[in-house]
C-alpha cells in the first residue's frame, strides 16, 4: 500500500524540494520562481539564478510551498503563499480583471504551481498537496485562497500545461469558480473565513 505524506518546504528539506522539482516537466528550469517575477525580470534570469532565488526564499521563510512524499520519497511540490509576494499575479491582466480582491491584502493567498515527478503521476498527489496547502494557509491566517487552474473538460493535456493545477482538483477541495482568466482558465477561490 502506498503512503502519501506532505511536509512544509523548509531549509532542511532543500534536497527533497529539488528532487520533487526535477522529475520531469519544467520544474527543473523554472524552480517555481515564475510566479515571483514579472515577465521582464523572469526573462533575464538563468536556471542557476532561479535555483539560488528559491533556496534563499526557503531559507528566509516562511515556507513558500509543500512537498509530497510517496513512501518517503519526495514526489511532488505545490507553491502557496500570500498573493502579495507572488509579484507576477498583480501584473497579469487576466488575473487583475477577474479577481475581486485588492492586491495589497496579505490575507489573500494564491496557489500558483504544482509539480509531480513522472513516476508518481496519477496517484492523487495534487489533491494531497492542495489539501495540505489549504491547511497550511488556514493555520497561517489566510482569509481566502485563489487558484488559476486549467479546465481540461475531460481531455488529455500535456503535463507542462497543467502546472497551474486542474479545475477538478480545486473543486474537489471546495474551491468555487469566481471569474474567468480566459476560456478554459477559471479563477477559483476558497473562503477560509467561514
N, C-alpha and C positions, 0 to 999 in steps of 0.2 A: 504494500500500500504506500502511495506517495504522500509525503508530508510537505505541505506548503506553509512557510512562515514568512513574516516580514519584520524588518528592523529599520530604524532610522539610519540615514546615511551620515555617519559621524567619521571623524578622523581615523579612528581605529578600524573602520571598515573600508578604507580607501581602496585596497586591493579588490574587495568584493564589488565596489562600485565599478571599477574598471573591468572586471570580469563580466558583470552584467551588461555593460555598455558595448562590449567588443565582440558580442556573439552573433553578429550579422546585422545588416542594415547600416544606417548612417550614424548609429550611436558612437562608434569609434572616432569618427572625424568630427562630429558635432559636439560631443562631450556635454550635451544638453545645455549648451551656452546660448543657443539660438534664441530662446525666449528672453535672455538677459540683455541683448544688444539690439540697437536699432540696425537696420539693414546696412547702412553705410559703414558702421563700425564692424559688423559681422564680416563683411566682405574684405576687411583689412586684417583679419586675424588668420593665423595658421592653426593647424591641429595641435601642435605643441603648446601654443599660446592658450588655446581653449582648455587644454588639459590642465595647465597651470592655473587658469582662472577658476575652474571647477574645484581644484584642490584647495585653493585659497578660500573659496566660498565655503566649502565644507569645514575647513579648519577654523574659520571665523565663527561659524554657526549663526543662527540656528540651522539645523539640518534642512537643506533645500529639497529633500526627497527621501524616498524609502527604497529599500532593496527587498526583492522577493527571493526566497531560497526554496529550492526543491531538494528535499532530503539533505539539507545542509550546504548545497552548492548555490552560489549566487547565480540567479537565473533571470532576473528582471529588475526594472527601475521605473520609478514614477517621479516626476518633478511636481511639487506642490509648494506653494508659499504665498505670501501676500502679493497681490497684484501690483502693488506699488514698486516692488523691486524687480519685477519682470518687465523691464522698460519697453520691450517691443510692443507689448499689448496696447498701451495707450496711443502708440504711433501707428497702429494698424487700423486703417479707416473703417473696415468692416466691423471690427470689434467695437470701436468707438461709436459707430452708428447703432449697433444692436444692443449694447448694454444700457441699463437704466441706472447703473451705479457710478458715483463720482470716482475718478481715478486716484484721488488723494486719500481715499478711505482705506486705512490699513486693515480693517476688519473684513475686507473682501479679498478672498484668496482665489487662486487660479490653479487648475491642473493643466499643464501645458505639454507634457511629454510622457510617453510610455515607450519602453524598450523591453523586448523579451528575446532571449537567446533562441536561435533557430530550433535547437533540440528540445526546447521546453514550450514551444508554441502549442496552442490548443488544449492546454491543461487548466485554464481558468486563472492564470496569473494576473491578467489585467484586472479582473474582478477583485481578487485578493488584494492587489496593490491599491485599488481605488477605495475599498472598504477601510484599509489601514490608513490611507491618506485622509479620509474623512474623519476618522477617529483622532488622528494627529491634529488636524485643523481645529476640531472642536475643543480639544484639550488646550490648544494654544490660544484660544479666544476668538477664532474666526466667527464672523456672523453669517457669512454667505460664501459659497464656493461657486465659481464659474468654471465651465469646461467648454471646449470648442471642438467637439468630436465630428467624426465622419459618419454620415448616414449611408451605409453601404446598400440599403434597400435589399439586402439579402444576396447581393452579387459579390463575387470573389474580387478582392483588391490586393495589390502588392503591399507587402509589409511596410515598406518605406513610406507609403501613402497613409498609413494608419497610426503614425506616431502621436497624433492628437487623441487617439482612442476611438472606439466605436460607439455610436449612439446607444446601441443595445446594452453595452456595459454600463453606461451612465444611467440609463433608465432603470436598469435592474437594481441600482443602488439608490433610487429615489429622486434622482435629478429630473427636472422638468424643462422642456423647451421654453425659452423666453424670447427668442428672436432668431433671425437667420443672417449668417455672415454672407452666404451665397448658396446657391442650390446645392443641397446635399451636405451643408455645413451649418448646423444649428448652433446657437448659443444656448447652453443649458445651465441651470442653477440649482443649488441645494441650499435651502434656508436652514441654518443651524440655530436660529434664534427661537424656533418653535419647540 
